């Protein structure tokens, strides 16, 4: 975990997600379509890294497959003035915990 970038596990995130927290999924579109946390918005990592300032002043959680890409994205968002938290364990951990999953491309 980065000193400046907070991380939470899937269990903690699951409690927050139920309260309608904004979630950015940084996986590629085909990965996102194969199964994602309901309500997640797909913004691939490359797009986040290309313009992290678009998240300045925003609070959000960031998720990927297992936590590596989300941590990298959250670090970039926070460096640009955002307030991002990475979800350790990612979508894989979310699914393994038996949580709800949506399939298909972003609307």
C-alpha positions as CSV (number, residue, x, y, z in Angstrom):
1,X,0.0,0.0,0.0
2,X,1.2,3.5,-0.8
3,X,1.7,5.9,2.1
4,X,-0.6,8.4,0.4
5,X,-3.1,6.1,-1.2
6,X,-5.6,4.3,1.1
7,X,-6.7,0.8,0.4
8,X,-9.6,-1.2,1.8
9,X,-10.4,-4.9,1.5
10,X,-13.5,-6.3,-0.3
11,X,-15.4,-6.7,3.0
12,X,-15.0,-3.1,4.0
13,X,-15.8,-1.9,0.4
14,X,-18.9,-4.1,0.3
15,X,-20.4,-2.2,3.2
16,X,-19.6,1.2,1.6
17,X,-20.8,0.1,-1.8
18,X,-24.3,-0.5,-0.4
19,X,-24.4,3.1,0.5
20,X,-24.0,4.2,-3.1
21,X,-20.3,5.1,-3.2
22,X,-18.9,6.0,-6.6
23,X,-16.8,3.2,-8.1
24,X,-14.4,3.4,-11.0
25,X,-13.4,0.0,-12.6
26,X,-10.0,0.5,-14.4
27,X,-10.0,-2.8,-16.3
28,X,-10.2,-3.1,-20.0
29,X,-13.8,-3.0,-21.5
30,X,-13.8,-6.7,-22.3
31,X,-12.8,-7.6,-18.7
32,X,-15.5,-5.2,-17.4
33,X,-18.1,-6.8,-19.6
34,X,-17.3,-10.2,-18.3
35,X,-18.4,-9.2,-14.8
36,X,-18.3,-6.1,-12.6
37,X,-19.6,-4.6,-9.4
38,X,-23.1,-3.2,-10.0
39,X,-23.0,0.5,-10.6
40,X,-19.3,0.6,-11.5
41,X,-18.1,3.0,-14.2
42,X,-15.5,1.6,-16.6
43,X,-12.5,4.0,-17.2
44,X,-9.5,1.9,-18.4
45,X,-6.3,2.4,-16.5
46,X,-4.6,4.0,-19.6
47,X,-7.3,6.7,-19.7
48,X,-7.0,7.4,-16.0
49,X,-3.2,7.7,-16.3
50,X,-3.5,9.9,-19.3
51,X,-5.8,12.5,-17.6
52,X,-5.9,11.9,-13.8
53,X,-6.9,15.5,-13.2
54,X,-10.4,14.7,-14.4
55,X,-10.9,13.1,-10.9
56,X,-9.6,16.2,-9.0
57,X,-11.8,17.0,-6.1
58,X,-13.8,13.8,-6.5
59,X,-14.2,11.0,-4.0
60,X,-14.3,7.5,-5.4
61,X,-13.3,3.9,-5.0
62,X,-11.1,2.3,-7.7
63,X,-11.3,-1.4,-8.5
64,X,-9.6,-3.8,-11.0
65,X,-9.2,-7.6,-11.2
66,X,-7.1,-8.0,-8.1
67,X,-5.9,-4.6,-6.8
68,X,-2.6,-3.8,-8.7
69,X,-4.0,-1.5,-11.4
70,X,-6.5,0.1,-9.1
71,X,-3.8,1.1,-6.7
72,X,-1.8,2.6,-9.6
73,X,-4.9,4.5,-10.8
74,X,-5.8,5.7,-7.3
75,X,-2.2,7.0,-6.7
76,X,-2.5,9.0,-10.0
77,X,-6.0,10.3,-9.1
78,X,-4.8,11.4,-5.6
79,X,-1.6,13.0,-7.0
80,X,-4.0,15.1,-9.2
81,X,-6.1,16.2,-6.3
82,X,-8.7,13.4,-6.1
83,X,-9.7,11.4,-3.1
84,X,-9.5,7.8,-4.3
85,X,-9.3,4.6,-2.4
86,X,-8.1,1.3,-4.0
87,X,-10.1,-1.9,-3.4
88,X,-7.6,-4.6,-2.5
89,X,-8.6,-8.0,-3.8
90,X,-10.5,-6.4,-6.7
91,X,-13.4,-7.8,-8.6
92,X,-12.0,-11.3,-8.2
93,X,-12.3,-11.0,-4.4
94,X,-15.7,-9.4,-4.8
95,X,-17.0,-12.4,-6.8
96,X,-15.3,-15.0,-4.5
97,X,-17.1,-13.4,-1.6
98,X,-20.4,-14.2,-3.3
99,X,-21.4,-10.6,-4.0
100,X,-23.7,-9.4,-6.8
101,X,-22.2,-9.1,-10.3
102,X,-23.4,-7.4,-13.4
103,X,-22.3,-8.6,-16.9
104,X,-22.2,-6.7,-20.2
105,X,-20.8,-3.5,-21.5
106,X,-21.2,-0.1,-19.9
107,X,-24.5,1.6,-20.7
